[in-house]
């Protein structure tokens, strides 16, 4: 399997509860390397642009307000099959459906406040990484 890069966001519900280190440990334990990381507070406009593909969904307004409510930690993770591996470590979107040992099973509060985001395809990963980082900030 090829080495890939994927975008991860540690979301407001997790940063607020001081869970950043515990979540990063889950990625590292799974063999993913953090090759870029920063803590930022998104504006509603930035969160809305990042999640533009969900604009027509009923939860879009709630999602944008939530993502701009507290700081987030955006990271680029690198490793063999990193996109799928990150999604495996995160678990299902809804924590009630997530497997034991996954980040969302252990930490997420609800389908909306689900602690982490991860890119869902190579195309999304490329767009989402470029949304937050310049090439100079990726240090593998
Ligand atoms: P994420 O993987 O970041 O992708 C889109 C986000 O929308 C998702 O995680 C959830 O935080 C949120 N989301 C998805 N479905 C719902 C829903 N039914 N109600 C509220 N938020 C949702």
Backbone and ligand atoms as CSV (ligand in chain L), in Angstrom:
chain,resi,resn,atom,element,x,y,z
A,1,UNK,N,N,0.842,-1.210,0.000
A,1,UNK,CA,C,0.000,0.000,0.000
A,1,UNK,C,C,0.875,1.257,0.000
A,2,UNK,N,N,0.426,2.271,-0.688
A,2,UNK,CA,C,1.241,3.483,-0.825
A,2,UNK,C,C,1.200,4.366,0.428
A,3,UNK,N,N,2.280,5.135,0.600
A,3,UNK,CA,C,2.293,6.149,1.658
A,3,UNK,C,C,1.358,7.276,1.233
A,4,UNK,N,N,0.456,7.654,2.126
A,4,UNK,CA,C,-0.514,8.725,1.847
A,4,UNK,C,C,-0.446,9.783,2.935
A,5,UNK,N,N,-1.074,10.918,2.618
A,5,UNK,CA,C,-1.271,11.986,3.606
A,5,UNK,C,C,-2.757,12.280,3.690
A,6,UNK,N,N,-3.218,12.590,4.905
A,6,UNK,CA,C,-4.638,12.887,5.092
A,6,UNK,C,C,-4.785,14.033,6.083
A,7,UNK,N,N,-5.900,14.760,5.983
A,7,UNK,CA,C,-6.131,15.855,6.939
A,7,UNK,C,C,-6.983,15.361,8.100
A,8,UNK,N,N,-6.550,15.727,9.293
A,8,UNK,CA,C,-7.299,15.416,10.517
A,8,UNK,C,C,-7.643,16.721,11.225
A,9,UNK,N,N,-8.837,16.797,11.771
A,9,UNK,CA,C,-9.194,17.933,12.647
A,9,UNK,C,C,-9.642,17.370,13.988
A,10,UNK,N,N,-9.007,17.855,15.061
A,10,UNK,CA,C,-9.492,17.572,16.416
A,10,UNK,C,C,-10.468,18.705,16.722
A,11,UNK,N,N,-11.735,18.331,16.901
A,11,UNK,CA,C,-12.835,19.303,16.879
A,11,UNK,C,C,-13.062,19.985,18.238
A,12,UNK,N,N,-13.898,21.034,18.237
A,12,UNK,CA,C,-14.128,21.821,19.459
A,12,UNK,C,C,-14.527,21.014,20.694
A,13,UNK,N,N,-15.365,19.997,20.557
A,13,UNK,CA,C,-15.776,19.261,21.769
A,13,UNK,C,C,-14.578,18.596,22.435
A,14,UNK,N,N,-13.573,18.213,21.627
A,14,UNK,CA,C,-12.390,17.513,22.153
A,14,UNK,C,C,-11.354,18.496,22.692
A,15,UNK,N,N,-11.100,19.597,21.967
A,15,UNK,CA,C,-10.105,20.562,22.473
A,15,UNK,C,C,-10.600,21.165,23.789
A,16,UNK,N,N,-11.918,21.401,23.851
A,16,UNK,CA,C,-12.522,21.995,25.052
A,16,UNK,C,C,-12.337,21.092,26.277
A,17,UNK,N,N,-12.360,19.769,26.050
A,17,UNK,CA,C,-12.233,18.814,27.165
A,17,UNK,C,C,-10.782,18.361,27.376
A,18,UNK,N,N,-9.833,19.069,26.715
A,18,UNK,CA,C,-8.396,18.809,26.911
A,18,UNK,C,C,-7.994,17.394,26.482
A,19,UNK,N,N,-8.558,16.937,25.347
A,19,UNK,CA,C,-8.312,15.566,24.883
A,19,UNK,C,C,-7.316,15.490,23.728
A,20,UNK,N,N,-6.682,16.623,23.378
A,20,UNK,CA,C,-5.798,16.632,22.200
A,20,UNK,C,C,-4.722,15.547,22.287
A,21,UNK,N,N,-4.019,15.481,23.402
A,21,UNK,CA,C,-2.922,14.515,23.534
A,21,UNK,C,C,-3.391,13.072,23.447
A,22,UNK,N,N,-4.515,12.779,24.081
A,22,UNK,CA,C,-5.046,11.401,24.052
A,22,UNK,C,C,-5.429,11.001,22.624
A,23,UNK,N,N,-5.957,11.960,21.860
A,23,UNK,CA,C,-6.361,11.661,20.474
A,23,UNK,C,C,-5.134,11.498,19.583
A,24,UNK,N,N,-4.141,12.369,19.744
A,24,UNK,CA,C,-2.914,12.239,18.941
A,24,UNK,C,C,-2.240,10.891,19.235
A,25,UNK,N,N,-2.273,10.455,20.486
A,25,UNK,CA,C,-1.665,9.156,20.844
A,25,UNK,C,C,-2.333,8.016,20.076
A,26,UNK,N,N,-3.649,8.117,19.857
A,26,UNK,CA,C,-4.366,7.068,19.095
A,26,UNK,C,C,-3.828,6.999,17.653
A,27,UNK,N,N,-3.601,8.195,17.048
A,27,UNK,CA,C,-3.065,8.203,15.676
A,27,UNK,C,C,-1.663,7.586,15.671
A,28,UNK,N,N,-0.827,8.027,16.596
A,28,UNK,CA,C,0.563,7.550,16.609
A,28,UNK,C,C,0.636,6.054,16.912
A,29,UNK,N,N,-0.216,5.586,17.813
A,29,UNK,CA,C,-0.228,4.148,18.134
A,29,UNK,C,C,-0.624,3.308,16.919
A,30,UNK,N,N,-1.391,3.910,15.997
A,30,UNK,CA,C,-1.822,3.196,14.791
A,30,UNK,C,C,-0.782,3.296,13.679
A,31,UNK,N,N,0.346,3.965,13.954
A,31,UNK,CA,C,1.417,4.048,12.957
A,31,UNK,C,C,1.351,5.278,12.072
A,32,UNK,N,N,0.437,6.204,12.379
A,32,UNK,CA,C,0.366,7.445,11.597
A,32,UNK,C,C,1.333,8.467,12.196
A,33,UNK,N,N,1.997,9.238,11.319
A,33,UNK,CA,C,2.943,10.269,11.786
A,33,UNK,C,C,2.319,11.648,11.595
A,34,UNK,N,N,2.458,12.500,12.610
A,34,UNK,CA,C,1.974,13.881,12.495
A,34,UNK,C,C,3.069,14.684,11.799
A,35,UNK,N,N,2.809,15.101,10.551
A,35,UNK,CA,C,3.857,15.835,9.809
A,35,UNK,C,C,3.551,17.332,9.712
A,36,UNK,N,N,2.411,17.749,10.260
A,36,UNK,CA,C,2.073,19.182,10.378
A,36,UNK,C,C,0.969,19.282,11.413
A,37,UNK,N,N,0.989,20.359,12.205
A,37,UNK,CA,C,-0.015,20.507,13.257
A,37,UNK,C,C,-0.134,21.968,13.672
A,38,UNK,N,N,-1.353,22.457,13.810
A,38,UNK,CA,C,-1.550,23.788,14.411
A,38,UNK,C,C,-2.917,23.895,15.047
A,39,UNK,N,N,-2.949,24.716,16.109
A,39,UNK,CA,C,-4.203,24.977,16.818
A,39,UNK,C,C,-4.713,26.328,16.326
A,40,UNK,N,N,-5.940,26.352,15.842
A,40,UNK,CA,C,-6.508,27.590,15.300
A,40,UNK,C,C,-7.958,27.722,15.752
A,41,UNK,N,N,-8.485,28.944,15.674
A,41,UNK,CA,C,-9.913,29.153,15.963
A,41,UNK,C,C,-10.552,29.615,14.658
A,42,UNK,N,N,-11.319,28.731,14.031
A,42,UNK,CA,C,-11.935,29.039,12.740
A,42,UNK,C,C,-13.006,30.112,12.890
A,43,UNK,N,N,-13.123,30.973,11.886
A,43,UNK,CA,C,-14.286,31.856,11.810
A,43,UNK,C,C,-15.431,31.032,11.204
A,44,UNK,N,N,-16.653,31.530,11.347
A,44,UNK,CA,C,-17.793,30.829,10.741
A,44,UNK,C,C,-17.619,30.767,9.219
A,45,UNK,N,N,-17.065,31.837,8.623
A,45,UNK,CA,C,-16.871,31.851,7.164
A,45,UNK,C,C,-15.883,30.760,6.739
A,46,UNK,N,N,-14.808,30.598,7.504
A,46,UNK,CA,C,-13.819,29.554,7.177
A,46,UNK,C,C,-14.416,28.160,7.341
A,47,UNK,N,N,-15.158,27.954,8.450
A,47,UNK,CA,C,-15.780,26.638,8.670
A,47,UNK,C,C,-16.796,26.346,7.565
A,48,UNK,N,N,-17.551,27.371,7.166
A,48,UNK,CA,C,-18.551,27.202,6.105
A,48,UNK,C,C,-17.917,26.835,4.780
A,49,UNK,N,N,-16.762,27.443,4.484
A,49,UNK,CA,C,-16.070,27.137,3.228
A,49,UNK,C,C,-15.493,25.719,3.277
A,50,UNK,N,N,-14.924,25.345,4.419
A,50,UNK,CA,C,-14.330,24.007,4.537
A,50,UNK,C,C,-15.395,22.926,4.308
A,51,UNK,N,N,-16.597,23.135,4.862
A,51,UNK,CA,C,-17.674,22.142,4.771
A,51,UNK,C,C,-18.690,22.478,3.679
A,52,UNK,N,N,-18.282,23.227,2.644
A,52,UNK,CA,C,-19.209,23.690,1.595
A,52,UNK,C,C,-19.995,22.549,0.947
A,53,UNK,N,N,-19.383,21.351,0.870
A,53,UNK,CA,C,-20.091,20.220,0.230
A,53,UNK,C,C,-21.358,19.824,0.991
A,54,UNK,N,N,-21.484,20.248,2.255
A,54,UNK,CA,C,-22.671,19.904,3.061
A,54,UNK,C,C,-23.696,21.034,3.115
A,55,UNK,N,N,-23.503,22.065,2.294
A,55,UNK,CA,C,-24.335,23.285,2.337
A,55,UNK,C,C,-25.833,23.015,2.321
A,56,UNK,N,N,-26.240,22.001,1.552
A,56,UNK,CA,C,-27.682,21.736,1.410
A,56,UNK,C,C,-28.231,20.852,2.530
A,57,UNK,N,N,-27.380,20.334,3.385
A,57,UNK,CA,C,-27.832,19.433,4.452
A,57,UNK,C,C,-28.472,20.225,5.591
A,58,UNK,N,N,-29.430,19.606,6.250
A,58,UNK,CA,C,-30.148,20.261,7.340
A,58,UNK,C,C,-29.248,20.664,8.505
A,59,UNK,N,N,-28.146,19.933,8.690
A,59,UNK,CA,C,-27.280,20.191,9.847
A,59,UNK,C,C,-26.161,21.192,9.557
A,60,UNK,N,N,-26.138,21.772,8.336
A,60,UNK,CA,C,-25.013,22.633,7.934
A,60,UNK,C,C,-24.812,23.828,8.877
A,61,UNK,N,N,-25.876,24.531,9.210
A,61,UNK,CA,C,-25.772,25.714,10.076
A,61,UNK,C,C,-25.221,25.345,11.443
A,62,UNK,N,N,-25.740,24.257,11.980
A,62,UNK,CA,C,-25.301,23.764,13.297
A,62,UNK,C,C,-23.813,23.357,13.230
A,63,UNK,N,N,-23.439,22.687,12.140
A,63,UNK,CA,C,-22.055,22.223,11.956
A,63,UNK,C,C,-21.090,23.410,11.903
A,64,UNK,N,N,-21.447,24.435,11.137
A,64,UNK,CA,C,-20.582,25.614,10.990
A,64,UNK,C,C,-20.437,26.341,12.331
A,65,UNK,N,N,-21.545,26.530,13.043
A,65,UNK,CA,C,-21.506,27.231,14.337
A,65,UNK,C,C,-20.648,26.457,15.341
A,66,UNK,N,N,-20.816,25.150,15.343
A,66,UNK,CA,C,-20.036,24.287,16.250
A,66,UNK,C,C,-18.540,24.360,15.936
A,67,UNK,N,N,-18.181,24.260,14.655
A,67,UNK,CA,C,-16.757,24.238,14.286
A,67,UNK,C,C,-16.066,25.569,14.573
A,68,UNK,N,N,-16.865,26.651,14.687
A,68,UNK,CA,C,-16.298,27.973,14.985
A,68,UNK,C,C,-16.446,28.328,16.474
A,69,UNK,N,N,-16.930,27.391,17.276
A,69,UNK,CA,C,-17.272,27.707,18.676
A,69,UNK,C,C,-16.078,27.702,19.631
A,70,UNK,N,N,-15.064,26.948,19.304
A,70,UNK,CA,C,-13.886,26.764,20.173
A,70,UNK,C,C,-12.708,26.450,19.235
A,71,UNK,N,N,-11.480,26.486,19.740
A,71,UNK,CA,C,-10.343,26.135,18.873
A,71,UNK,C,C,-10.414,24.687,18.353
A,72,UNK,N,N,-9.724,24.479,17.245
A,72,UNK,CA,C,-9.552,23.124,16.702
A,72,UNK,C,C,-8.052,22.901,16.504
A,73,UNK,N,N,-7.646,21.647,16.377
A,73,UNK,CA,C,-6.262,21.334,16.017
A,73,UNK,C,C,-6.305,20.645,14.657
A,74,UNK,N,N,-5.693,21.301,13.652
A,74,UNK,CA,C,-5.662,20.713,12.310
A,74,UNK,C,C,-4.294,20.065,12.118
A,75,UNK,N,N,-4.298,18.863,11.548
A,75,UNK,CA,C,-3.051,18.113,11.417
A,75,UNK,C,C,-3.009,17.387,10.076
A,76,UNK,N,N,-1.797,17.157,9.587
A,76,UNK,CA,C,-1.618,16.260,8.448
A,76,UNK,C,C,-0.973,14.992,8.988
A,77,UNK,N,N,-1.616,13.861,8.699
A,77,UNK,CA,C,-1.124,12.548,9.126
A,77,UNK,C,C,-0.573,11.819,7.912
A,78,UNK,N,N,0.553,11.160,8.086
A,78,UNK,CA,C,1.186,10.437,6.981
A,78,UNK,C,C,1.413,8.985,7.371
A,79,UNK,N,N,1.235,8.095,6.418
A,79,UNK,CA,C,1.514,6.674,6.671
A,79,UNK,C,C,0.983,5.811,5.540
A,80,UNK,N,N,1.251,4.525,5.647
A,80,UNK,CA,C,0.731,3.550,4.678
A,80,UNK,C,C,-0.798,3.589,4.715
A,81,UNK,N,N,-1.427,3.836,3.605
A,81,UNK,CA,C,-2.892,3.845,3.545
A,81,UNK,C,C,-3.504,4.782,4.582
A,82,UNK,N,N,-2.887,5.955,4.764
A,82,UNK,CA,C,-3.258,6.865,5.873
A,82,UNK,C,C,-4.732,7.288,5.845
A,83,UNK,N,N,-5.326,7.423,4.666
A,83,UNK,CA,C,-6.714,7.918,4.596
A,83,UNK,C,C,-7.661,6.895,5.235
A,84,UNK,N,N,-7.538,5.636,4.831
A,84,UNK,CA,C,-8.398,4.586,5.395
A,84,UNK,C,C,-8.028,4.306,6.847
A,85,UNK,N,N,-6.727,4.314,7.145
A,85,UNK,CA,C,-6.300,4.005,8.515
A,85,UNK,C,C,-6.837,5.048,9.495
A,86,UNK,N,N,-6.779,6.315,9.094
A,86,UNK,CA,C,-7.295,7.379,9.970
A,86,UNK,C,C,-8.790,7.180,10.213
A,87,UNK,N,N,-9.534,6.813,9.171
A,87,UNK,CA,C,-10.982,6.624,9.321
A,87,UNK,C,C,-11.285,5.431,10.239
A,88,UNK,N,N,-10.408,4.421,10.154
A,88,UNK,CA,C,-10.545,3.249,11.032
A,88,UNK,C,C,-10.330,3.650,12.499
A,89,UNK,N,N,-9.290,4.446,12.724
A,89,UNK,CA,C,-8.964,4.871,14.091
A,89,UNK,C,C,-10.044,5.803,14.650
A,90,UNK,N,N,-10.650,6.628,13.765
A,90,UNK,CA,C,-11.720,7.549,14.200
A,90,UNK,C,C,-12.985,6.783,14.568
A,91,UNK,N,N,-13.350,5.776,13.780
A,91,UNK,CA,C,-14.615,5.060,13.984
A,91,UNK,C,C,-15.758,5.754,13.247
A,92,UNK,N,N,-16.946,5.158,13.303
A,92,UNK,CA,C,-18.106,5.666,12.566
A,92,UNK,C,C,-18.482,7.084,13.004
A,93,UNK,N,N,-19.085,7.843,12.070
A,93,UNK,CA,C,-19.495,9.241,12.335
A,93,UNK,C,C,-20.315,9.347,13.615
A,94,UNK,N,N,-21.260,8.413,13.769
A,94,UNK,CA,C,-22.124,8.396,14.955
A,94,UNK,C,C,-21.457,7.523,16.023
A,95,UNK,N,N,-21.078,8.096,17.168
A,95,UNK,CA,C,-20.366,7.298,18.186
A,95,UNK,C,C,-21.135,6.063,18.635
A,96,UNK,N,N,-22.457,6.105,18.513
A,96,UNK,CA,C,-23.262,4.938,18.904
A,96,UNK,C,C,-22.993,3.752,17.974
A,97,UNK,N,N,-22.528,4.048,16.764
A,97,UNK,CA,C,-22.241,2.984,15.772
A,97,UNK,C,C,-20.748,2.645,15.721
A,98,UNK,N,N,-19.925,3.372,16.462
A,98,UNK,CA,C,-18.465,3.207,16.341
A,98,UNK,C,C,-17.972,1.967,17.086
A,99,UNK,N,N,-16.924,1.335,16.524
A,99,UNK,CA,C,-16.344,0.136,17.154
A,99,UNK,C,C,-15.595,0.490,18.435
A,100,UNK,N,N,-15.508,-0.481,19.332
A,100,UNK,CA,C,-14.755,-0.317,20.585
A,100,UNK,C,C,-13.302,0.048,20.278
A,101,UNK,N,N,-12.752,0.938,21.074
A,101,UNK,CA,C,-11.347,1.311,20.917
A,101,UNK,C,C,-11.128,2.478,19.969
A,102,UNK,N,N,-12.161,2.862,19.192
A,102,UNK,CA,C,-11.999,3.986,18.267
A,102,UNK,C,C,-12.126,5.309,19.029
A,103,UNK,N,N,-11.606,6.367,18.412
A,103,UNK,CA,C,-11.656,7.702,19.037
A,103,UNK,C,C,-13.096,8.110,19.313
A,104,UNK,N,N,-13.966,7.921,18.304
A,104,UNK,CA,C,-15.351,8.383,18.498
A,104,UNK,C,C,-16.083,7.557,19.552
A,105,UNK,N,N,-15.791,6.245,19.615
A,105,UNK,CA,C,-16.435,5.436,20.655
A,105,UNK,C,C,-16.005,5.917,22.037
A,106,UNK,N,N,-14.707,6.229,22.173
A,106,UNK,CA,C,-14.193,6.604,23.506
A,106,UNK,C,C,-14.493,8.043,23.902
A,107,UNK,N,N,-14.499,8.946,22.901
A,107,UNK,CA,C,-14.543,10.368,23.268
A,107,UNK,C,C,-15.727,11.164,22.720
A,108,UNK,N,N,-16.329,10.764,21.596
A,108,UNK,CA,C,-17.348,11.618,20.963
A,108,UNK,C,C,-18.603,11.721,21.821
A,109,UNK,N,N,-19.272,12.875,21.722
A,109,UNK,CA,C,-20.467,13.133,22.521
A,109,UNK,C,C,-21.737,12.817,21.747
A,110,UNK,N,N,-21.688,12.988,20.414
A,110,UNK,CA,C,-22.873,12.796,19.570
A,110,UNK,C,C,-22.421,12.767,18.118
A,111,UNK,N,N,-23.377,12.571,17.208
A,111,UNK,CA,C,-23.066,12.563,15.778
A,111,UNK,C,C,-22.526,13.932,15.339
A,112,UNK,N,N,-23.013,14.994,15.956
A,112,UNK,CA,C,-22.557,16.348,15.615
A,112,UNK,C,C,-21.230,16.655,16.306
A,113,UNK,N,N,-21.172,16.409,17.604
A,113,UNK,CA,C,-19.943,16.682,18.382
A,113,UNK,C,C,-19.143,15.386,18.449
A,114,UNK,N,N,-18.536,15.057,17.288
A,114,UNK,CA,C,-17.930,13.727,17.181
A,114,UNK,C,C,-16.396,13.735,17.219
A,115,UNK,N,N,-15.822,14.763,17.827
A,115,UNK,CA,C,-14.406,14.829,18.245
A,115,UNK,C,C,-13.351,14.954,17.148
A,116,UNK,N,N,-13.560,14.311,16.008
A,116,UNK,CA,C,-12.539,14.347,14.953
A,116,UNK,C,C,-13.167,14.363,13.566
A,117,UNK,N,N,-12.408,14.924,12.627
A,117,UNK,CA,C,-12.747,14.843,11.201
A,117,UNK,C,C,-11.564,14.216,10.494
A,118,UNK,N,N,-11.817,13.435,9.450
A,118,UNK,CA,C,-10.742,12.911,8.611
A,118,UNK,C,C,-11.159,12.915,7.153
A,119,UNK,N,N,-10.214,13.185,6.258
A,119,UNK,CA,C,-10.517,13.192,4.820
A,119,UNK,C,C,-11.069,11.834,4.400
A,120,UNK,N,N,-12.019,11.841,3.423
A,120,UNK,CA,C,-12.651,10.578,3.038
A,120,UNK,C,C,-12.163,10.007,1.706
A,121,UNK,N,N,-11.245,10.690,1.023
A,121,UNK,CA,C,-10.733,10.182,-0.260
A,121,UNK,C,C,-9.429,10.924,-0.585
A,122,UNK,N,N,-8.644,10.410,-1.544
A,122,UNK,CA,C,-7.416,11.124,-1.927
A,122,UNK,C,C,-7.713,12.544,-2.425
A,123,UNK,N,N,-8.800,12.719,-3.172
A,123,UNK,CA,C,-9.132,14.065,-3.682
A,123,UNK,C,C,-9.473,15.003,-2.529
A,124,UNK,N,N,-10.264,14.518,-1.553
A,124,UNK,CA,C,-10.602,15.354,-0.391
A,124,UNK,C,C,-9.351,15.667,0.411
A,125,UNK,N,N,-8.478,14.683,0.577
A,125,UNK,CA,C,-7.255,14.904,1.355
A,125,UNK,C,C,-6.423,16.017,0.720
A,126,UNK,N,N,-6.277,15.987,-0.591
A,126,UNK,CA,C,-5.471,17.014,-1.273
A,126,UNK,C,C,-6.101,18.393,-1.073
A,127,UNK,N,N,-7.409,18.488,-1.235
A,127,UNK,CA,C,-8.094,19.783,-1.069
A,127,UNK,C,C,-8.009,20.263,0.377
A,128,UNK,N,N,-8.275,19.360,1.312
A,128,UNK,CA,C,-8.347,19.749,2.731
A,128,UNK,C,C,-6.965,20.103,3.289
A,129,UNK,N,N,-5.919,19.391,2.861
A,129,UNK,CA,C,-4.562,19.727,3.323
A,129,UNK,C,C,-4.198,21.124,2.800
A,130,UNK,N,N,-4.485,21.375,1.523
A,130,UNK,CA,C,-4.148,22.683,0.930
A,130,UNK,C,C,-4.974,23.810,1.543
A,131,UNK,N,N,-6.149,23.475,2.085
A,131,UNK,CA,C,-7.008,24.489,2.724
A,131,UNK,C,C,-6.298,25.086,3.948
A,132,UNK,N,N,-5.550,24.261,4.678
A,132,UNK,CA,C,-4.954,24.703,5.948
A,132,UNK,C,C,-3.437,24.895,5.914
A,133,UNK,N,N,-2.733,24.210,5.005
A,133,UNK,CA,C,-1.264,24.210,5.076
A,133,UNK,C,C,-0.632,24.524,3.723
A,134,UNK,N,N,0.531,25.190,3.778
A,134,UNK,CA,C,1.347,25.356,2.572
A,134,UNK,C,C,2.315,24.179,2.525
A,135,UNK,N,N,2.884,23.930,1.377
A,135,UNK,CA,C,3.838,22.823,1.230
A,135,UNK,C,C,4.999,22.933,2.210
A,136,UNK,N,N,5.427,24.161,2.502
A,136,UNK,CA,C,6.561,24.383,3.414
A,136,UNK,C,C,6.275,23.917,4.833
A,137,UNK,N,N,4.980,23.824,5.189
A,137,UNK,CA,C,4.610,23.449,6.561
A,137,UNK,C,C,4.497,21.938,6.748
A,138,UNK,N,N,4.648,21.168,5.667
A,138,UNK,CA,C,4.539,19.704,5.756
A,138,UNK,C,C,5.947,19.144,5.892
A,139,UNK,N,N,6.232,18.606,7.071
A,139,UNK,CA,C,7.610,18.157,7.345
A,139,UNK,C,C,7.589,16.671,7.657
A,140,UNK,N,N,7.805,15.855,6.618
A,140,UNK,CA,C,7.694,14.394,6.783
A,140,UNK,C,C,8.940,13.784,7.395
L,1,LIG,P1,P,-17.240,15.002,9.629
L,1,LIG,O1,O,-16.535,13.723,9.412
L,1,LIG,O2,O,-16.427,16.183,10.025
L,1,LIG,O3,O,-18.067,15.385,8.325
L,1,LIG,C1,C,-19.231,16.179,8.351
L,1,LIG,C2,C,-19.719,16.431,9.737
L,1,LIG,O4,O,-21.071,16.804,9.839
L,1,LIG,C3,C,-19.652,15.144,10.553
L,1,LIG,O5,O,-18.329,14.781,10.791
L,1,LIG,C4,C,-20.475,15.523,11.753
L,1,LIG,O6,O,-19.758,16.309,12.692
L,1,LIG,C5,C,-21.533,16.396,11.110
L,1,LIG,N1,N,-22.779,15.635,10.924
L,1,LIG,C6,C,-22.990,14.592,10.109
L,1,LIG,N2,N,-24.257,14.154,10.212
L,1,LIG,C7,C,-24.860,14.956,11.118
L,1,LIG,C8,C,-26.161,15.025,11.645
L,1,LIG,N3,N,-27.109,14.169,11.256
L,1,LIG,N4,N,-26.434,15.987,12.543
L,1,LIG,C9,C,-25.473,16.863,12.912
L,1,LIG,N5,N,-24.202,16.853,12.431
L,1,LIG,C10,C,-23.908,15.907,11.562
